[in-house]
Amino acid sequence: MPQFTSFDYQMMSRAISLAKRGTYTTTPNPNVGCVITLGDQIVGEGYHRKAGEPHAEVHAMRMAGDKAAGATAYVTLEPCSHYGRTPPCALGLIKAGVKKVICAMTDPNPQVAGRGIGMLQEAGIEVLVGLLEQDARALNPAFLTRMERGRPYVQLKMAASLDGQTALANGRSQWITSPQARRDVQHYRSLASAVLSTSQTVLADDASLNVRWSELSTDVQADYPEHELRQPTRVILDRQHQLHPQLKLFAADGAILTVAQQDADLCVELDDQGQLCLVETLEKLASEHNINHVWVEAGATLAKSFIEQELVDEIVLYLAPKIMGSDGRGLFGALGLTDMSQVQNFTIKDLRQVGPDMRVVLTPKR
Amino acid sequence: MPQFTSFDYQMMSRAISLAKRGTYTTTPNPNVGCVITLGDQIVGEGYHRKAGEPHAEVHAMRMAGDKAAGATAYVTLEPCSHYGRTPPCALGLIKAGVKKVICAMTDPNPQVAGRGIGMLQEAGIEVLVGLLEQDARALNPAFLTRMERGRPYVQLKMAASLDGQTALANGRSQWITSPQARRDVQHYRSLASAVLSTSQTVLADDASLNVRWSELSTDVQADYPEHELRQPTRVILDRQHQLHPQLKLFAADGAILTVAQQDADLCVELDDQGQLCLVETLEKLASEHNINHVWVEAGATLAKSFIEQELVDEIVLYLAPKIMGSDGRGLFGALGLTDMSQVQNFTIKDLRQVGPDMRVVLTPKR
């Protein structure tokens, strides 16, 4: 582990802060920030905003201009080495005459994976890796999941009363949670690459499942102006081809991917329960559509499948302070457990009040 | 509203802090603190520790000695005017030659109710009332409920999985919540005047329902030394006379009150559901046994009755981050609701993590 100075820590912290500005818009690319210093002065800085637009290093080099010669570049992720929609950043840094590059982490993208660092070193540039690596990883949990595990990061949204009911026995459920909780859901959608649901859910509520900017909280609106709004791809499991063009789903902005065995945007096999295979769906969303981050909003049946197949990275559960009675519809359906040792356990990652409701974020214990 | 000085506020704040030291032990009496000042010096202070022991004013006057003459007394509650186990404090203050008395609030106890203030004024002492009254009321929510509403303050303890289950279908439930949550329950018991349960609950677990000092958290132990331990009265609804002397309940320290229609410590009528009348039970606990504060620990049936009859001041609900499935036993049983407008709503008063579990404190919206 190289020795870093407190100036190095400050500069990488700043690069991490810059990277966060891309939070809502960079997908499928990662959030990256870059600071270029000459002596003890910042001469350039930038972040990646959107796929197809310049990388963080390019913005920072443009700002630095001639002052990049002999400078040090702090980058939250290893500079890229491949020609994509933009030329490789490693080459750019070499051409600009940068003397030293400090990266928070290597890029697990198989197209990079150390080759960016290699190019820089071959050109005689000093490269140090690992400064604030944990913080840099936390910028991109979803991108890293896709790169490292070949499937998107999966968040499962659920909502229920205090006593675990998602609807009354007759199906009535509007509204269990508060307008504040529903605004919070809009925020989660806005952070996701894709919103995944089922045709049953879409048909039941004629749901559009897109992001409505006007329903985001004012804090989020301040960070994410309306003209930058990116709609997550809506992925709808539609095994029985029930979707039809009159649905609000199709009128709302944003891409739609239908999933079925055939005649769909994404074709997958059935699993041994006769349901569309979720593993294959997730793997294809990652490999064929570069989807980093899936926000699942559906009913108890799909939720149960995701949990049983251990495909959930986080449950985001809204609980309204209401009593609906155990004759309603339960969160996860019947599980037939006979011993407490069979019970699935979770860890609380975050717990807070959202308006009059509570929100608990859980990660599975495995 | 009289004008108070910032010195007055400081002294009453101090009296309120002192009063809190009696939290675990004063029941059925209220928590009361007293500070006596001469000029800008504190010359005496004290708090009420336990029924039968001196009141706060007596401790403070003893400490002040001769310096009480011409002094000002700050008391969190109107000084008493009646001969109980101790002579009236109003008389004591008059005899000590105190010049001025500032009370945070009048005493709603019908044996006092302004007469303490009257005695002081007749003796020519200046009396001011209302300084930090809200904070003083918050010292004694349970005592005030008994005095003002003729029944104890009722806290209902519940515990369930995330999906609202209190046990698996076969009744297994040990343990849904963590040792930390169970220690927290010990704390709530230690704060209550009485723990109320049913013979079914006692028989099912051979529960002793007392406070086990060793299971209190170290923070609570530091404030509440073992030799001061007060056991809440255990009130057991035993309609069918199922309790028997071999139970751990009877081996454990602390008083027991059985409740039934006849041949019990407390006799009450049946309600129109054929259950022991809860309203009558609570009223008799208040009027015949001076019980300020009841902590209810029982099953879904009793919980439902307390809630339906609007007898609950607070629900303390522990939710363990576990999924048990909707085929388990639900928190409140079937309610037969057909419209969301029939759903009972609560307000979240407190929400926090307790070990790996969450604890939410709710008050009914009426």
Interface residues (C-beta under 8 A of the other chain):
Chain A: A160 S161 L162 D163 G164 Q165 L168 A169 N170 R172 S173 Q174 W175 I176 I307 L317 L319 P321 K322 I323 M324 G325 S326 D327 G328 R329 G330 L331 F332 G333 A334 L335 G336 L337 T338 D339 M340 V343 Q344 N345 F346 T347 I348 L351 R352 Q353 P356 D357 M358 V360 L362
Chain B: A160 S161 L162 D163 G164 Q165 L168 A169 N170 R172 S173 Q174 W175 I176 I307 L317 L319 P321 K322 I323 M324 G325 S326 D327 G328 R329 G330 L331 F332 G333 A334 L335 G336 L337 T338 D339 M340 V343 Q344 N345 F346 T347 I348 L351 R352 Q353 P356 D357 M358 V360 L362
